[in-house]
């Protein structure tokens, strides 16, 4: 990929390095080709891809902080990240320059100057994740990267009843992946809707914060109910057990998308 950036108009020319400014980026990406958000050795990540371009613009290493560290294969429609710049580039120049250099499966959809105390992760009030299950007899080649294909008919009503047992604040140890670095397993679910939309079953999940692979483990557990293997009451028993081994499988990463990150108010300066 060439190290060229969009031509800068006179009014957009960077000034000499001055006080640091904070820039917020809103990102969309297809996570299928990446080892997740977080930079890691010997793997291509969303973070490292963006940081490489920013470093060339800034002529120094750049730390890009995201609202959530999406796992390998997980997608985003509204990921939010921030970084600090000492250049005079307007925020819109970062948007155009990044999109000119990024591969086609990553896009910056907005770039804004924000207050210095804005933090993409710590300032977030909540996140909305969506999980899609293609539920029909035949697969769909055009959705194989974005939905978990399950041909057997699912009981959406029963899954919705089971989901109701999970709302509120609980110890979600039964839905916590091994290696999770969270200090404690207590989390709050404010929304867990299960609905059928044409030939898909859609799970909409919202809460202030999530454990590692928590959403995918919730979906995998509710799918046990949807397949008729357990009643909705079983979900409450799984929650109370605080034991990952009694819950359902981890749903595949490719069905999950980070839809939106919520903030208390607009952080734009």
Secondary structure, 3 states (H helix, E strand, C coil): CCCCCCCCCHHHCCCCCCCCEEEEEEEEECHHHCCCCCCCCCCCCHHHHHHHHHHHHHCCCCCCEECCCCCCCCEEEEEEEEEEECCCCCHHHHHHHHHHHCCCCEEEEEEEEECCCCCCCCCEEEEEEEEEEECCCCCCCCCCCCCEECCCCCCHHHHHHHHHCCCEEEECHHHCCCCCCCCCCEEEEEEEEEEEECCEEEEEEEECCCCCCHHHHHHHHHHHHHCCCCCCHHHHHHHHHCCHHHCCCCCCHHHEEEEEEEECCCCEC
